[in-house]
Amino acid sequence: MKNGALLPLRLHGVSFTAGGRAIIDGITLEIEAGRSTVILGANGAGKSVLMRLMHGLLSPTSGRVEWSAPEGRPRKQAMVFQRPVMLRRSARANVAYALKIAGVPRSERPAQVYEALDGVGLSHLARRPARVLSGGEQQRLALARAGALHPEVLFLDEPTASLDPGAAAEVERVMGEMRAAGTAIVFTTHHLGLARRAASEIVFLDRGRVAERTPAESFFTAPRSKQAADYLQGELP
């Protein structure tokens, strides 16, 4: 582990309860650097909640989430939601605002904004109001906004949901380039083709628990758990 690196991220017996129901139930898990981790499971398995716990948007009811970086060090990690919130300003200004909040000096922002937009293929739309962009363009803008600071880990919740094939392919391309640049990616998806192509490993959730964690190739060819086998056969609710 590099000195001061965020990863690995460790979850120790993490549970989360809401409305008297255990949504996440005693998960112990480690997210390592250099990987693309896909969280799979049926609707209601707890995938999005687990990512929010890892990201820090939610606090565990019990257990603990530990980053490897020392306390007080800025954590270069980000999360992009299935329906990203676009600020009521241009695409360029959306990215610039994220850099401002992160404390990037004003003089350095224009170059970083252009680099981020160019990396997702949106530099020609820099002045376009973000809220009039298509769904796929908004998703790529959200990736640019999150990736502008070169995070060590990026959480993505259903990054290609509701996108047409062309837009989904562009988002997948951007994800691949970010991973190649050194960002560890953790994401949820119901698109098994994307999971096959993009995952290093699969974490399969069943009713808030990790039923299986295995390399992606092994998961799709020979799942070890009955729950995962049923899921791949389309038999889980």
N, C-alpha and C positions, 0 to 999 in steps of 0.2 A: 504494500500500500504506500502510495506517495505521501510524504509528510503534508498533513493538512487536507488530504483528499476526503471528499464526502463519503465515498463508498469504500467498503460495503455498508449498506443500510441493514440494520438488524431489528427484527420484531421479536419480542420475547413474550409469549403467552398473551397476545393482544386480543382483547374482546371489545365489542361495541354493542350496546343494547339501546334500543329505542322502542318506546311504546310497550315495554315489557317483553320484547322479543329480542333474542340474541341474533343480530345480523352478522356479526363476525364473532367466532367462537373459539378462542384460545389458539390463535395462529402464531406459530414460531417460524420465521422465514428470514432468509438473508438474500439481499439483492446485491450482486457483485458488479464491479466495473467491467466494461468491455462487452456487455451482453445486451441482447434484445429479449426482454422477458414479456411474454404474452400471458395475460390472465384470462382464462376461459371458464365458462360455466353457464348454466341455464339462467334465464331471467330470475332475478331474486336470489341468486347465489351469494351476492355480496361483493361483486367485482368492483363496482364504482366506489363503494364505501371503503373497501380495502385500500384503493389508491388514494382516496382523500385522507385516510389515516396516515399513509406513508408520506404524503405531501405535507401534511400538517394542518389541513383545513379542519379536520376533526381530531378530537383528543380521545384516546381509548378510555372505555369504561374501566378496564383493568389491563394490566400488562404495560409494556413500555416500548416505544419506538426510539431507536438510537442511531444517530448518524455518527460516522467515524470522525468527522471533523471536530476540533475542539469547540467547546461552548463559546459563543460570542463571535465566531468566525462567520462571515456572510456565507449563506448557503446558496450556491449557484445551482438551483434546481427550479423547475417550473412545471406547470400543468396546463394543458389545453383541453377544454371541455368539448363535448359532442356538439353543442351549439355555443360557440365562443361569443362572448360579449364584445361588440365593436363599439368603441367610443364614437361620439357624434362629431367626427372630424375626418380628415383625409387618411388614406392608408399610410402615407408617410408620417403624419402626425401621431398615428396610433403607435408606431414603432418608436418614434422619438420620445413619446411620453413614457414608455417603459424604460428607456435609457435614462431619462431624467430622474425617475423614481429610484433607479438603481444607483444614482449618484455619478453617472458618467458626465464629465465636463462638457459644457455646451459646445466648445470648439471641436470636440471629437464626435459629436452625435451625427452630423450630416453624412460623413463617410461611412459610419457604422449602419445608419439607416439604409443607405444605398446598397451596401454589401448585403444586408439582410433581405431586402426586397428583391435584389437581383438573384439571390440564391434560391428564391422560391418562384422566380419567373414573373414578378409583379412590378418591376421597376417602371414599366410603361404605364402603370396605373397609380403611380405614387401620389398624384394629386386628386385622384377620384375619391369621393366620399366613401368611407369604408362600408357604410350601411347599405349602399346600393350595389355592392359587389355581389356576384353570384355566390351560392353556397360553397362551392369548391374554392373560389377565390378568397372568401372569408376564412376558410379553414387554413389555406396557405398563408394568409396574412397573420393569423393567430400563431402559426408555426414560426413565421419571421419574427414576430414580436417576442415570442418565447426564446427563440434561438439567437437573438441579437447579442446576448451576453454570453453565448457559448456555454450553456449550462452543462454541468457534469452529468446530470440525470434529468430526463424529461418524461413526465407522465402524460399519457394521451388516452382520453376516454372516447372510445368508438370513433377514431379519427376519420374513417371513410363512410360512416353511416349516412344514408340518404343522399349520397353523391352518385352522379352518373359514372359510368366506367372510365371515361376520359379524366374527369376530375379526381376520381379515386386513384388512378394511376399516377397523376401528378403529385398528390399528397404522399403516396407510397415512395415516389422518387425522392421527395424532400426528406422523408424519414430516413431513407437509406443513406443519403448524403450526410445527414446530421450524425448518424451512427458512425459512418466512415471517418468523420472528423473527430470522433472520440466521445460523443455523447451517448451514455447508456440510456436506452429507451425502454420504458415499461408501459404497456398499453393493453386495453381491453378491446375485443372485437367479437362480432358474431360471424365475420367473414373468414371461414376456415382456409380459403385460398390465400388470403393475406397472412394469416397466422403461419401457414406452411412456408411461405416465401420469406417472411421477415423475422421469424422467431429463432433465437438460439435455444430457448427453453420455454416450456409450458408450465404454468402453475394452474392446476385445475381445481376450481372451488366447487364444493357441493354443500349447500345449506350452511354457508359461513365457515366451512372448514376446508383445509387443503387436503383433497382426496388423493392428489398425485402431483409430483413435481419431477419432470423428466426432460431430457433433451428433446427438441421438437421432432426430429426425425423418428425417434423411438415412440413418441406419443402417438403419432399418426399411423405408424405401422403396427405397433404392438403395445397399446395402452395397458398399464399394469392393473388399474382399478376397474371394477365393474361399472362404477359411475361414469368414468370417462368413456369406456367402451359403449355404454348405452347412449351417452351424449353424441358420440360420433355416428352412431346408428340412427340418431334422431328419435330416440325412445324416451328421453327425459322430458318432463313437462316444461 
